[in-house]
């Protein structure tokens, strides 16, 4: 399923003790706590790295499509279907 791509709506929660999935909201938004401050793009970098590791995809496969400077983000992950991404995140 190499041509698959997942679009995930994510609510980033920076300054957490550790990076982890904190569940999903009723509207389908995935809450992810990040052990990085929302300063100088550190939280975005931490989010991309967290998703890369959790989903087993290369760094280039994770892109923030919308919300670069907001807590609510739309993230595209290449090489994995949406249902598969949710399963790997434990949702």
NORFENUR-V386006 format. One line per field, one symbol per residue. ss: DSSP state (A for helix, B for strand, O for the rest). burial: # if it has 24 or more other C-alpha atoms within 12 Angstrom, else .. Layout:
# NORFENUR-V386006
ss = ???
burial = ???
This chain:
# NORFENUR-V386006
ss = OOOOBBBBBBBBBOOOOOOBBBBBOOOOOBBBBOOOOOOOOAAAAAAAAAAAAAAOOOAAABBBBBOOOOOBBBBBBBOOOAAAAAAAOOO
burial = .....#########....###.......########......##########.##.#...####...#..##########.#..##..#..
